[in-house]
Amino acid sequence: SLSSKWNGATGSRLLSGNFPLMESVEEKVARTFKNEAALIFNSGYMANQAVLSALPQKNDTILYDELSHACIKDGARLSLGTRHPFRHNDLEDLEKKIRKSAGGRIFIAVESIYSMDGDFCPLPEIVSLSHRYEAFIIIDEAHSTGIVGKNGSGFAVSLNLHDKIALRIHTFGKAMGAHGACVAGSKLVTQFLINFARTFIY
């Protein structure tokens, strides 16, 4: 029988609930999604909330597609930055909103495949805009994970644009048929989320 010490995590991962198995899984999914690091969350909802509530700071701006999932909108609402939607897949409207942003960093939040319409975002063009205005892209790959890209690595990888994107959220509960999600990004950003993202800490 299992020892009682395996009946629970004994606390949050940040304090006492971390296990080597979790870290090995994060290393594996980071390789799968072709990124430097990955951080596992209980769900895609919590992963998006973590990223959008913790990273943008005062004077930063979040621009999100109007058809983005509720977790993107809710995460942006919890942020210290300002938030504005842009018309669905409308690059002209996105650029207009970028130009209106007053100082600070700009975060562009999109989905690779939109759940209600099933259409793809114009990622190459969004990447081009992000370079022009030094913006950071956050892409939710929930509906492309497991079905698009080599080994289901997602839309950004399929276009070879994964290294042009600040953060990607991959959900395990859809095509992968499992539970949870991860944020794929740099080691620096994942370390920041470990220490400042409330949906990870608590």
C-alpha positions, -999 to 999 in steps of 0.1 A, spaced: 0 0 0 10 36 -6 25 55 23 4 83 36 29 108 23 17 101 -12 -19 110 -4 -14 147 -12 11 173 -23 13 187 13 10 222 0 16 244 -31 44 236 -55 61 268 -46 65 258 -9 64 221 -3 43 204 -30 69 201 -58 79 166 -71 107 156 -95 81 139 -117 64 173 -123 97 188 -134 105 159 -157 70 162 -173 76 200 -178 109 192 -195 93 167 -218 64 191 -228 89 219 -233 108 197 -258 75 187 -275 64 223 -279 99 234 -289 105 259 -262 131 265 -235 108 258 -205 72 249 -196 52 254 -164 22 231 -157 -11 244 -145 -43 227 -134 -62 239 -165 -59 262 -196 -82 286 -178 -57 290 -149 -27 291 -173 -42 320 -192 -52 338 -161 -17 334 -147 0 349 -178 -24 378 -184 -28 388 -148 9 386 -137 29 398 -167 14 431 -179 22 459 -154 9 494 -149 11 514 -182 12 482 -202 -15 474 -227 -32 441 -236 -49 439 -270 -70 407 -274 -91 393 -302 -128 400 -294 -136 362 -299 -109 351 -274 -119 326 -247 -133 339 -214 -101 330 -196 -81 354 -217 -106 382 -210 -108 374 -173 -70 373 -170 -67 407 -187 -93 421 -164 -72 411 -134 -41 427 -148 -26 461 -138 -24 470 -174 -51 485 -196 -71 462 -220 -88 466 -253 -104 441 -277 -98 443 -315 -121 430 -342 -118 393 -349 -87 386 -370 -88 422 -382 -51 433 -386 -61 468 -395 -80 473 -363 -52 456 -343 -26 480 -357 -49 510 -350 -52 499 -314 -14 493 -312 -8 529 -324 -32 542 -298 -14 525 -269 1 550 -246 36 539 -235 45 507 -218 47 473 -233 21 459 -256 8 423 -253 -12 408 -281 -34 379 -270 -49 356 -296 -59 319 -301 -44 297 -328 -78 282 -336 -110 299 -323 -133 275 -306 -166 290 -317 -158 295 -354 -130 270 -359 -109 295 -379 -72 302 -375 -56 335 -365 -34 352 -391 -3 344 -372 24 353 -397 9 388 -401 5 392 -363 41 383 -358 51 409 -384 31 435 -366 46 425 -333 81 430 -347 72 464 -361 59 477 -328 80 456 -304 49 439 -290 47 405 -272 25 377 -285 6 354 -262 -11 326 -281 -36 301 -267 -30 268 -286 -58 249 -268 -76 239 -300 -44 232 -321 -25 212 -294 -25 175 -304 -38 180 -339 -16 206 -357 22 206 -360 47 177 -356 36 154 -327 7 178 -321 30 206 -311 6 233 -323 0 260 -349 30 282 -342 54 252 -345 37 242 -377 45 276 -392 80 276 -377 71 308 -358 73 294 -323 105 313 -315 88 346 -325 62 343 -298 67 352 -261 43 327 -246 21 298 -257 -6 281 -237 -11 244 -245 -42 227 -230 -41 189 -223 -78 184 -219 -90 185 -255 -72 166 -283 -47 151 -258 -75 137 -237 -58 143 -204 -59 170 -177 -42 203 -171 -22 227 -193 12 244 -196 27 277 -204 56 273 -228 82 301 -228 116 312 -216 131 300 -183 131 336 -171 93 340 -177 84 307 -162 104 316 -131 86 349 -129 52 330 -131 63 306 -104 68 335 -80 41 359 -91 12 341 -108 -15 336 -82 -32 307 -100 1 289 -97 10 299 -61 -24 294 -45 
